[in-house]
Amino acid sequence: MEIQALHPKYVTNAKGEKTEVILPIDEFYELVEDLEDLAVVAQRKDEKIIPLIQVEKELGL
């Protein structure tokens, strides 16, 4: 999701400083999904890479 695709609303304090963000629920869930995907990528960054041709051979394709 790109930042431009978000539709945030801001909550401000008495000084006018932004203190909280309100997002439409679908945008929130999409951001959570993106974060989960990034966590999986980070966990797997050291895994061995198997070339597609090798996977296809092993699957009999």
Backbone as JSON, one array per atom type, in Angstrom:
{
  "sequence": "MEIQALHPKYVTNAKGEKTEVILPIDEFYELVEDLEDLAVVAQRKDEKIIPLIQVEKELGL",
  "N": [[0.85, -1.18, 0.0], [0.57, 2.17, -0.84], [1.56, 5.27, 0.61], [0.1, 7.43, -0.34], [-2.31, 6.27, -0.84], [-3.64, 6.12, 1.5], [-6.13, 7.34, 3.78], [-5.99, 9.19, 6.13], [-7.2, 10.52, 9.26], [-6.62, 13.0, 11.63], [-6.02, 13.29, 15.13], [-5.73, 15.91, 17.34], [-3.89, 17.61, 19.95], [-4.39, 20.1, 22.55], [-2.56, 21.99, 21.78], [-2.53, 21.81, 19.11], [-0.98, 19.86, 18.04], [-0.38, 16.85, 16.27], [-1.55, 13.86, 17.57], [-2.68, 11.36, 17.36], [-3.8, 8.93, 14.93], [-6.46, 8.24, 12.75], [-7.71, 5.69, 10.79], [-9.52, 4.42, 7.95], [-11.06, 1.25, 8.41], [-10.5, -0.83, 6.53], [-8.15, 0.07, 5.33], [-6.47, 0.04, 7.53], [-6.36, -2.74, 8.12], [-5.12, -3.61, 5.78], [-2.62, -2.4, 6.04], [-1.7, -3.77, 8.32], [-1.55, -6.36, 7.27], [0.47, -5.95, 5.36], [2.61, -5.4, 7.11], [2.81, -7.87, 8.41], [3.59, -9.46, 6.24], [6.11, -8.31, 5.72], [7.42, -9.05, 8.07], [7.58, -11.82, 7.75], [9.25, -11.94, 5.5], [11.59, -10.86, 6.63], [12.17, -12.86, 8.52], [12.82, -14.95, 6.86], [15.05, -14.22, 5.45], [17.59, -15.36, 5.4], [17.3, -17.84, 4.34], [17.98, -20.6, 2.16], [18.08, -20.14, -1.34], [16.2, -21.58, -3.89], [16.47, -22.4, -7.22], [13.91, -21.81, -9.67], [13.72, -23.65, -11.79], [14.8, -25.95, -10.68], [12.93, -26.53, -8.67], [10.7, -27.05, -10.27], [11.6, -29.38, -11.58], [11.78, -31.12, -9.37], [9.12, -31.29, -8.72], [8.17, -32.56, -10.88], [7.38, -31.19, -13.15]],
  "CA": [[0.0, 0.0, 0.0], [1.31, 3.42, -0.89], [1.11, 6.28, 1.57], [-0.9, 8.28, -0.98], [-3.58, 5.55, -0.87], [-4.26, 6.21, 2.82], [-7.03, 8.46, 4.04], [-5.96, 9.37, 7.58], [-7.75, 11.67, 9.97], [-5.72, 13.21, 12.76], [-6.49, 13.82, 16.4], [-4.71, 16.84, 17.83], [-4.03, 18.04, 21.34], [-4.76, 21.51, 22.71], [-1.55, 22.81, 21.1], [-2.65, 21.59, 17.68], [-0.02, 18.83, 17.63], [-1.0, 15.56, 15.94], [-1.25, 12.87, 18.61], [-3.23, 10.07, 16.97], [-4.27, 8.82, 13.54], [-7.62, 7.39, 12.54], [-7.74, 5.2, 9.42], [-10.62, 3.51, 7.63], [-10.7, -0.09, 8.87], [-9.9, -1.62, 5.46], [-6.77, 0.52, 5.17], [-5.75, -0.45, 8.7], [-6.1, -4.17, 7.93], [-4.15, -3.75, 4.7], [-1.32, -2.07, 6.62], [-1.32, -4.88, 9.2], [-1.15, -7.45, 6.38], [1.79, -5.59, 4.82], [3.59, -5.58, 8.18], [2.99, -9.31, 8.6], [4.39, -9.92, 5.1], [7.49, -7.87, 5.93], [7.98, -9.87, 9.15], [7.92, -13.12, 7.15], [10.44, -11.71, 4.66], [12.73, -10.7, 7.53], [12.46, -14.15, 9.12], [13.31, -15.88, 5.83], [16.09, -13.58, 4.65], [18.79, -16.18, 5.32], [16.98, -19.15, 3.78], [18.59, -20.94, 0.88], [17.25, -19.88, -2.51], [16.17, -22.71, -4.82], [16.05, -21.93, -8.54], [12.61, -22.28, -10.13], [13.89, -24.85, -12.64], [15.02, -27.09, -9.77], [11.65, -26.81, -8.04], [9.88, -27.67, -11.31], [12.09, -30.74, -11.75], [11.42, -31.9, -8.2], [7.67, -31.48, -8.76], [7.83, -33.31, -12.09], [6.71, -30.31, -14.12]],
  "C": [[0.89, 1.23, 0.0], [0.71, 4.42, 0.08], [0.01, 7.14, 0.95], [-2.28, 7.6, -0.99], [-4.3, 5.61, 0.48], [-5.14, 7.45, 2.94], [-7.1, 8.71, 5.55], [-6.73, 10.6, 8.04], [-6.91, 11.79, 11.23], [-6.46, 13.75, 13.97], [-5.37, 14.71, 16.91], [-4.96, 17.18, 19.3], [-4.36, 19.53, 21.38], [-3.8, 22.45, 22.02], [-1.62, 22.67, 19.58], [-1.68, 20.55, 17.15], [-0.76, 17.51, 17.36], [-0.57, 14.54, 16.99], [-1.73, 11.46, 18.25], [-3.68, 10.12, 15.52], [-5.46, 7.88, 13.51], [-7.63, 7.02, 11.06], [-9.03, 4.43, 9.19], [-10.16, 2.07, 7.92], [-10.05, -0.94, 7.78], [-8.45, -1.21, 5.22], [-5.91, 0.04, 6.34], [-5.39, -1.92, 8.51], [-5.08, -4.41, 6.82], [-2.73, -3.43, 5.21], [-0.81, -3.19, 7.53], [-0.85, -6.06, 8.36], [0.24, -7.19, 5.78], [2.89, -5.79, 5.87], [3.86, -7.06, 8.45], [3.84, -9.89, 7.47], [5.85, -9.54, 5.28], [8.16, -8.68, 7.04], [8.39, -11.24, 8.62], [9.17, -13.0, 6.29], [11.68, -11.6, 5.54], [13.14, -12.02, 8.15], [13.13, -15.09, 8.12], [14.5, -15.34, 5.05], [17.35, -14.43, 4.49], [18.53, -17.58, 4.77], [17.65, -19.35, 2.43], [17.6, -20.69, -0.25], [17.35, -21.08, -3.45], [15.68, -22.19, -6.16], [14.73, -22.57, -8.97], [12.74, -23.56, -10.94], [14.09, -26.09, -11.78], [13.71, -27.49, -9.08], [10.73, -27.52, -9.04], [10.31, -29.11, -11.55], [11.65, -31.62, -10.6], [9.92, -32.19, -8.17], [7.22, -32.27, -10.0], [7.12, -32.48, -13.13], [7.54, -30.15, -15.38]]
}
